[in-house]
């Protein structure tokens, strides 16, 4: 049985079981970037494979990643992912995906026991999203408890906020910054400083790491230096992966030019601990880490 067929059959079995069991309580919100089934409270990493399909790597809770148990999306052609919150109210976190033609989709991901990370269905949210060279979610930036999307327009470097509309989609964009071209990487990182609002990290051309604290008003506070010049030298991918160490604080993963994975553990005060290697090589085979 192929992957798509197994997912369809699995979803049907899960639906039948739920109908037999009768009414269930409303789903609780899953943890930040937790796609496993059942939810374990740890952040997970999604990658784009060499064939443009996707795989999940589960956060271990001990500072690393487990092997990828789920492979899906063969033949679809992904070129970007945004791990997101539960957009549909089913108790499972969702992904936003951009296809090679620039269309943006909501990917509904199953998280019931034994089915964590399996693809359920796609809903197209819009077209023309190739105009952005940054798409990421920092968490809640509007004070409504729902994660939001931020995007950087490639031509101008302007930053935009797409607030979560609470019905499975996004509100119209609002500009929150100008000329962010000075950064070679921008990533949503979750709540880094403990104020309940999502924060943004950015790597500049001198390889320094900066933090922008989010507010409940959909804006960003002035930047604060996290790591100074040359911290990011030789690193080519950065992911605010959520908590993979089990301490309840969001962590940062990066990849270097040798294909190794590195971790900087979040402290909960907007800073990170020193760099630790968590994988020795081979991660340069993936087209993207998210």
N, C-alpha and C positions, 0 to 999 in steps of 0.2 A: 504494500500500500504506500502511495507517495505521501509527501508531507501534507499537501493540501487536503487530500482525502482523509488522512488521519485526523486532521484538525476538525473537519466537518463532522466526522463520525463522533469524535470526542465531545464536540459541542452539543450534538444531539443527545448523547448519553447524559451529559450534565443537565440538559434541559429536562429530560424525562425524569431524572432523579429529583429535580427540584419540584416538578409537578406532583410527583407521588408523595413528596414530603409535606406538601401543603404550604400555606403562607409562611414567609420568613421575615425576620426583622429587617429594617432598613440597613443597607450596607454602611459600614463605617469607613471613614476616609483612610486609605492606605498611607504608609509612610512615604517620605520624600524619595522618589526614584525607585521604589520597591515594586518590582514586577513579578516576584516569585509567587509560587502557589503551593501551600498557603503562604501568606505574607510573613516574612521573618524580621521585618524592621530594618533591614540593611539596604543600602543603595546598590543598584545594579548598573552594569555597563552594557550598552548596545553598540555593535560594530557593523560597518558595511563590509561585506566579504568581497573578495576579488571579482566575483561574478555579479556584484551589486545586489545580492540578497542580504539578509540580516541575520545576526546571531546575538543572543544574550549571554553575558557572563555574570553569574550571581556574585554579589559581595559576600565575603566569608564571615564578616563580623570579627575577624582576627587580623584585619589590615590588608588582606589580599583579595583575590578573585578565585572563584571555583571555575571548573570547566563549563563550556557552554552546552546546555542540554537542549536548546531550541534553535532550529534553523528554519527560516521561513522567507517567503517573498521571492522565490526563484522566478526570474523572468519579468519581474515588475520594473526594475530599474530605479533604485533609490539613489539619491545623491546627498541627502542630508536627513538627520533625525533631530527631533527635540523631545527628549523624555519629559513628560508633562504630568499633571495631576489627573485625578479622576474627572473627566469632562462630562461623563454620561450618568453618574450617580449609581453605577453598578458595583461599586466597591473595589474596582480595579483601576490602576493607573493606565493612562492612555499615552500613545506616542503621536506626535505630529511628524509627518514625513513629507519631504519634497521629492518629487519625481524628476527625472532628467528633463522633462518638458516644462518644468516650472510650476506644475500644479501642486497645491498643498492639500494634504489629506489628514484626517483624523483616523489613526489606526487604533481600533479597539482591541485590547489585549486581555486574554483570559488570565485569571489569577486564582481560580478555584483549585483545591488540592489535586495535585497530579497533572495540572494543565497550565501551570505558571508560565507566562511568556508566550503562550501560543496565540497566534493571530486569529481574530474572530471575524471582523469586517472592517471595511474602509468607507469613509465618507469624505467626499471632496469638499473642501472649505473655500477654495478660490484658485485663481490662475495668476500667472505673472510673477511668481515669487522668486524667480531667478534674478530679479533686480537687487536682491539682498545678498550680501556676502557674510552676514552674521544672522543666525536665527537661534535663539536660546531662551530658556525660561529661568529666571532667577527665583521663582516662587511668587508669593503674593506681594504685589507692589501697590495695590489700591485699597487695602484695608478691609476687603470683603471676605478674606479667608480662602480665596481661590487663586491658583497660580496664573500668571500672566505671561505673555510672549513679548520679547523685545527683538528688534531687527535693525540692522545697519544697511542703509542704501549704499551700494557699491560706488556709484558715481559721485555722490556728495559727501559721503561719510556721516550723514545725519542719522541719528538714532531715533527709533520710533517705538512706542508702546502700543501693543494690541491687548487691551484688557479682556479678560475672560467674561463672556456674557452670561454665564450660568446656565445656558441651555445647550451646551455642547459645541459652541462656536466662539467667535472672537468679535469684539466690538471694532468700530472704525479706529484707525490709527491716530495717535497723537504724538507730536515730536517732543522728545525729552532731551535731546542733545544735538550739537552740531560739530561737524568736522572731527569725527572720531577716526579719521584715517591714520592718525599717529599711532594707532594700536594695530599690531599684527595679529592679535587674538583677543576676542571678547567672549566671556562665558558667564552664564548664570550659575550661581554657586549655592543657592539656598540661603537660609538665615545664618549668617556667619557670626553675628554679634549678639544674638539672643534677644532681639527686639521684636521678633515675630514677622519681620518683613524681609523679602528676598533681596539679596545683594548681588553685585556684579563684580567680576574680576576682569582685569585687562592687562595684557602684556605689551609694552611699548617697544620701539625700535632699538632701544638700548638694552632690551631684555630684562627690564625691571617689571615687577608685578605690583599693580595698583588695585585698591578696593574702592568701590563706590557703594555706599550704604543706601538701600532702598527706603522709601518712606510710604506711609499710607495714602499719600496724595498722588502716587504714580510718578514721582520724581526721584532723582538721585542726588545725594549730598555730595559736596566736594570730595575729590579723591584723597585717599590716604595711602602712603607707601607701605607695602607689605614686605617685599624683598627688593633690594637695591640692584644697581647695574650688574648685568651678566648672570643673574640668577637663572634666566631661561635660556642661556646660550646652549645651542645644540638640541633644544627641545622643539618639537614641531607639532604637538597636539596637546590640548589641555581640556580636562573635563572636571566640572564640579560634580563629582559622582555621588554625593550624599555620604551617609555614615557607613563606612566599611570596616571600621575598627571596633564597633560595639560600644562606644562611649557616648553616643547620642549627638555627636557634633559632626557637621558636614566636613568631608575631606576633599582633597584635590589630587587628581591623578594627571600625570603628564607622560608623554612618550619622547624618548630621545632619538638621535639619528642612528643609533645602533639597534633600534627596535626594542629597547628595554622599556618597561613600565616603572614609573617612579611615583611615590606617594608622599604628600605632605599632609600630616594629620592636623585637622582643625582643632583649635583650642576653645572655641565658643566665645572668644572675645574679639573676633575679626582678624586674628593672626593664625599662623601655621607653624608647626614644628619643622625641624630640619628634614631634608630629603632622605627618603629610604627607598632602596630598590626593591620592587616586589615581583618582578619578572625579568628573566635574564635575556630574552631576545625573542624574535619572531613576530613582534607586534607591528612591524613595518609592512607586513603583508596586507593589512587591512586599509581600505580606502578612507575610512573615517572612524573615529572613536567619539561616542556621544554619551 
